[in-house]
């Protein structure tokens, strides 16, 4: 079952996402995907606040990640 986060954690994640995008840094994401945790190492290409999603660059292309699928974010700088 996917964990739900408080406003502080969501704000922290948003700040990390903006920082990583601004400086074009790798992000290590843990995602909730079909009942399982999935790891993804990527760059953030764009952020869509209205759709609550971001486009990330991964090996082999671009993937769209919904914010509510994110379990954890680590910026690699």
SULWO-V339492 format. One record per backbone hydrogen bond with DSSP energy under -0.5 kcal/mol. CO is the residue of the C=O (numbers start at 0). NH is the residue of the N-H. If there is no record, write none. Layout:
<<CO & NH> <CO & NH>>
This chain:
<<5 & 9> <6 & 10> <7 & 11> <8 & 12> <9 & 13> <10 & 14> <11 & 15> <12 & 16> <13 & 17> <14 & 18> <15 & 19> <16 & 20> <17 & 21> <18 & 22> <19 & 24> <20 & 23> <25 & 75> <26 & 28> <26 & 41> <27 & 73> <28 & 30> <28 & 39> <29 & 70> <29 & 71> <30 & 32> <30 & 37> <32 & 35> <35 & 32> <37 & 30> <39 & 28> <39 & 41> <41 & 26> <42 & 44> <42 & 56> <45 & 54> <46 & 48> <47 & 51> <47 & 52> <51 & 66> <52 & 47> <53 & 64> <54 & 44> <54 & 45> <55 & 57> <55 & 62> <56 & 42> <57 & 60> <60 & 57> <62 & 55> <62 & 64> <64 & 53> <65 & 68> <66 & 69> <68 & 31> <71 & 29> <73 & 27> <74 & 76> <75 & 25>>
